[in-house]
C-alpha cells in the first residue's frame, strides 16, 4: 500500500516548483522530519535523491536552450561538491555522537535557521535587489569572456558555502545560490536560472550518492514523493504563465520564514 500523504505533499511541492522555480528542498525536508517523523539523516538523503530526479528534467531543458554558463557551473561545483561531501560527513559524525532525540533537535534548529535564510533571500531577490544594468560597466566581466582568477576564487568559495549547507540539510541549492549568482554575475536571468539548476542537479546527484552509501535514503519514500511531484511539476509549469510569479514567491517566502520560526521555537 502506498501512503497517500507523501504522494500528495510531493504533488504540492512539485506544483510549487513548477509554478515558481523554488521551494523543493525547503519544503520537503521539514515535512519529512517534522510531519512524517523521518530521521533527519534519512530525510536529507531521501530529499536529495528526490531532488536529483526533479531537477534533471529542468537541467536538460536549459542545456537545450543554451541557457547554462558552464564555466560558472564548473567553478561552483569545484567548491560545492567537496563541501557537500563534508556536510554528509558532518551529519554522520553527529549521528554517532548524539542520541536520536538530540540529533533531531539540533537538525530541526539548523533546518529552521536555513529556512529563514531561504525565505529572506527570496524576499531580497524580489524586492530589494537592484536591477542589473543592460550592459556591463567597462572592464567588468560580461559573462562571455573567461573569468578572472579572483572571480573564480569567489565562485569556488560561495559554491563551498552552499554545498556544505546542501550536504548537511539538503536545503539551499536553488534559492540561496540563485541570489548569490544574481549578486555576482551580470548575466541574463534565464542563464542564472539555467546555471543554478544545472549545478544543483550535479550537486544533488553526488551528495545524494554519498548519502546512499551511508544508508540515509528511503527509496520507497523517494519513489512515492516522485509519484506526486512529477505531475505536480508538469501542472505547475503549465499554469505558471497564467499566474503572476512575484506574489506567489512572496507568499512562499513568508511561509518558509513562518515555518522556520515555528520550528526554531517548537
C-alpha positions in Angstrom: 0.0 0.0 0.0 1.2 3.5 -0.9 0.9 6.1 1.9 -1.0 8.9 0.2 0.4 11.7 2.4 3.9 11.8 0.8 2.5 11.5 -2.7 0.1 14.4 -2.0 2.8 16.5 -0.5 5.0 15.6 -3.4 2.2 16.8 -5.7 2.0 20.1 -3.8 5.8 20.7 -3.8 6.1 19.7 -7.4 3.3 22.1 -8.3 5.1 25.0 -6.4 8.4 24.2 -8.0 6.8 24.2 -11.5 5.0 27.4 -10.7 7.7 29.4 -9.0 11.0 27.6 -9.7 11.8 27.4 -6.0 10.7 25.6 -2.8 11.6 21.9 -3.3 14.1 21.1 -0.6 13.0 24.0 1.6 9.6 22.4 1.9 10.3 18.7 1.6 12.9 18.2 4.3 11.0 19.9 7.1 7.9 18.0 6.1 9.7 14.6 6.3 11.3 15.4 9.7 8.5 17.3 11.4 5.4 15.8 9.9 6.3 12.3 8.7 8.7 11.6 11.7 11.5 10.5 9.4 15.0 10.6 10.9 17.0 13.8 9.9 19.7 11.9 8.1 17.2 9.8 6.1 15.1 12.9 5.3 18.1 14.8 4.0 19.3 11.8 1.9 15.9 10.9 0.5 15.2 14.6 -0.4 18.5 14.8 -2.3 17.7 11.7 -4.3 14.2 13.0 -5.0 15.6 16.4 -5.9 18.0 15.0 -8.4 15.2 13.5 -10.5 13.0 16.5 -10.3 15.8 18.9 -11.3 17.3 16.7 -14.0 14.4 17.5 -16.5 14.8 21.2 -16.0 18.6 20.9 -16.4 18.3 19.1 -19.7 15.8 21.7 -20.9 18.2 24.6 -20.1 21.1 22.9 -21.8 18.9 22.5 -24.9 18.1 26.2 -24.7 21.8 27.1 -24.2 20.9 28.9 -21.0 23.7 27.4 -18.9 27.0 29.1 -18.3 29.3 26.1 -18.0 32.3 28.0 -16.6 30.3 29.4 -13.7 28.6 26.0 -13.0 32.0 24.2 -13.1 33.7 26.5 -10.6 30.6 26.4 -8.4 30.9 22.6 -8.4 34.6 22.7 -7.6 33.7 24.3 -4.3 30.3 22.8 -3.7 30.9 19.1 -4.3 33.7 18.6 -1.8 31.9 20.9 0.7 28.7 18.9 0.2 30.5 15.7 0.9 31.9 17.3 4.1 28.4 18.2 5.0 27.4 14.5 4.7 30.4 13.5 6.9 29.4 16.1 9.5 25.9 14.6 9.6 27.4 11.1 10.0 29.6 12.3 12.9 26.6 13.9 14.6 24.6 10.6 14.2 27.4 8.8 16.0 28.0 11.4 18.8 24.4 12.4 19.5 21.4 10.3 20.6 18.3 10.3 18.3 16.4 13.0 20.2 19.3 15.3 20.5 20.2 14.8 16.8 16.6 15.6 15.8 16.6 18.8 17.9 19.9 20.0 16.5 18.9 19.3 12.9 15.5 20.9 13.3 17.3 24.0 14.6 19.7 24.1 11.7 16.9 23.5 9.2 14.8 26.2 10.8 17.6 28.8 10.5 18.2 27.7 6.9 14.5 28.2 6.1 14.6 31.7 7.4 17.7 32.4 5.3 16.0 31.0 2.2 12.8 33.0 2.8 14.8 36.1 3.4 16.9 35.6 0.3 13.7 35.2 -1.8 12.3 38.5 -0.5 15.6 40.3 -1.1 15.7 38.9 -4.6 12.1 40.0 -5.4 12.0 43.4 -3.7 15.4 44.7 -2.7 17.9 43.5 -5.3 18.7 46.3 -7.8 18.0 45.6 -11.5 21.1 44.5 -13.4 22.5 47.0 -15.9 21.6 46.3 -19.5 25.3 46.5 -20.5 28.2 45.6 -18.2 30.4 48.5 -17.0 33.7 48.9 -18.9 36.2 46.4 -17.6 33.6 44.3 -15.9 33.1 40.6 -16.7 30.4 40.2 -19.3 29.6 36.5 -18.8 31.1 35.5 -22.2 34.8 36.0 -21.7 36.8 33.8 -19.3 36.5 34.7 -15.6 39.4 36.2 -13.8 41.3 34.2 -11.1 39.7 36.4 -8.4 36.2 35.8 -9.7 36.9 32.1 -10.0 38.1 32.0 -6.4 34.9 33.8 -5.2 32.8 31.4 -7.2 34.5 28.4 -5.6 34.2 29.9 -2.1 30.4 30.7 -2.4 29.9 27.3 -4.0 31.5 25.7 -1.0 29.3 27.6 1.4 26.1 26.5 -0.4 27.4 22.9 -1.0 28.1 22.4 2.7 24.6 23.5 3.6 23.1 21.2 1.0 25.1 18.2 2.2 24.0 18.8 5.8 20.3 19.8 5.3 19.5 19.3 1.5 18.2 22.9 1.5 19.7 25.9 -0.3 20.9 24.5 -3.6 18.3 26.6 -5.5 17.1 29.8 -3.8 20.3 30.8 -1.9 22.6 30.0 -4.8 20.4 31.9 -7.2 20.6 35.1 -5.1 24.4 34.7 -4.9 24.6 34.3 -8.7 22.4 37.3 -9.3 24.6 39.4 -7.0 27.9 38.3 -8.5 27.3 37.8 -12.2 26.0 40.4 -14.7 24.4 37.7 -17.0 20.9 37.2 -18.2 18.3 36.0 -15.6 17.5 32.9 -17.8 21.2 31.9 -17.8 21.3 32.5 -14.0 18.3 30.1 -13.6 19.8 27.5 -16.0 23.2 27.6 -14.5 21.8 27.3 -11.0 19.6 24.3 -11.9 22.4 22.5 -13.8 24.8 23.0 -10.9 22.2 21.9 -8.4 21.4 18.8 -10.3 25.0 17.6 -10.3 25.5 18.6 -6.6 22.3 16.8 -5.6 23.4 13.7 -7.5 26.9 13.5 -5.9 25.8 14.3 -2.4 22.8 12.0 -2.8 25.1 9.2 -3.8 27.1 9.9 -0.7 24.0 9.6 1.5 23.1 6.3 -0.3 26.5 4.8 0.7 25.7 5.8 4.3 22.3 4.2 4.2 20.5 7.5 4.5 18.0 7.1 1.7 14.5 5.5 1.8 14.0 4.6 -1.8 10.3 3.7 -1.4 9.6 7.1 0.2 11.5 8.8 -2.6 9.5 6.9 -5.2 6.2 7.9 -3.5 7.2 11.5 -3.4 8.1 11.4 -7.1 4.7 9.9 -8.0 3.2 13.1 -6.8 5.9 15.6 -7.7 6.3 14.7 -11.4 2.7 15.5 -12.4 2.9 18.4 -10.0 5.8 20.0 -11.8 4.1 19.5 -15.2 0.9 21.1 -13.9 2.7 24.0 -12.3 4.8 24.6 -15.4 1.6 24.8 -17.5 -0.1 27.2 -15.0 3.0 29.4 -14.4 2.5 31.7 -17.5 -1.1 32.4 -16.4 -0.2 33.4 -12.8 1.9 36.4 -11.6 5.1 35.0 -10.1 6.1 37.8 -7.7 3.1 37.5 -5.3 3.4 33.7 -5.3 7.1 33.8 -4.5 6.4 36.4 -1.7 3.8 34.1 -0.2 6.2 31.2 -0.4 9.0 33.2 1.2 6.7 34.3 4.1 5.6 30.7 4.5 9.2 29.5 4.7 10.1 32.1 7.3 7.0 31.3 9.3 7.8 27.5 9.2 11.4 28.2 10.1 10.4 30.4 13.1 7.9 27.8 14.3 10.4 25.0 14.0 13.0 27.1 15.9 10.8 27.8 18.8 9.0 24.4 18.9 
